[in-house]
Amino acid sequence: MLYPRERWIDEQFALGPQHDVLRDAIGTELDQLQGALMVRASPGPEGTGRCT
């Protein structure tokens, strides 16, 4: 575990509105990663399961 449970729930360490840009950037990166993973997982030509 990186930090004790108390640190994760302590309001002193909570993200606030000033972190909205960071949250948006992380969400965008995760969406792009998910899209890339879905493309890699899709079957290639003739159902070979390989990416094109």
C-alpha contacts under 8 A as a table, 3 or more apart, distances in Angstrom:
res1	aa1	res2	aa2	distance
1	M	4	P	7.01
3	Y	7	R	6.28
3	Y	8	W	7.27
4	P	7	R	5.59
4	P	8	W	7.13
5	R	8	W	5.34
5	R	9	I	6.69
6	E	9	I	5.42
6	E	10	D	5.95
7	R	10	D	5.20
7	R	13	F	7.07
8	W	13	F	7.23
8	W	14	A	7.80
9	I	13	F	7.80
9	I	14	A	7.55
10	D	13	F	5.79
10	D	14	A	6.77
11	E	14	A	4.89
15	L	18	Q	7.60
15	L	19	H	5.99
16	G	19	H	5.62
16	G	20	D	7.43
17	P	20	D	5.37
18	Q	21	V	7.38
19	H	22	L	5.19
19	H	23	R	6.28
20	D	23	R	5.02
20	D	24	D	6.15
21	V	24	D	5.13
21	V	25	A	6.18
22	L	25	A	5.10
22	L	26	I	6.17
23	R	26	I	5.17
23	R	27	G	6.11
24	D	27	G	5.05
24	D	28	T	6.14
25	A	28	T	5.13
25	A	29	E	6.25
26	I	29	E	5.14
26	I	30	L	6.16
27	G	30	L	5.11
27	G	31	D	6.11
28	T	31	D	5.11
28	T	32	Q	6.24
29	E	32	Q	5.15
29	E	33	L	6.12
30	L	33	L	4.98
30	L	34	Q	6.03
31	D	34	Q	5.11
31	D	35	G	6.17
32	Q	35	G	5.06
32	Q	36	A	6.17
33	L	36	A	5.06
33	L	37	L	6.14
34	Q	37	L	5.10
34	Q	38	M	6.17
35	G	38	M	5.12
35	G	39	V	6.31
36	A	39	V	5.17
36	A	40	R	6.29
37	L	40	R	5.09
37	L	41	A	6.16
38	M	41	A	5.08
38	M	42	S	6.25
39	V	42	S	5.33
39	V	51	C	7.52
40	R	50	R	7.94
40	R	51	C	5.74
41	A	49	G	7.59
41	A	51	C	7.40
42	S	49	G	6.73
42	S	50	R	7.64
42	S	51	C	6.78
43	P	47	G	5.48
43	P	48	T	6.16
43	P	49	G	3.89
43	P	50	R	5.65
43	P	51	C	6.33
44	G	47	G	5.64
44	G	48	T	5.49
44	G	49	G	5.05
44	G	50	R	4.51
44	G	51	C	4.79
44	G	52	T	5.68
45	P	48	T	6.07
45	P	49	G	7.69
45	P	50	R	7.40
45	P	52	T	7.35
47	G	50	R	7.83
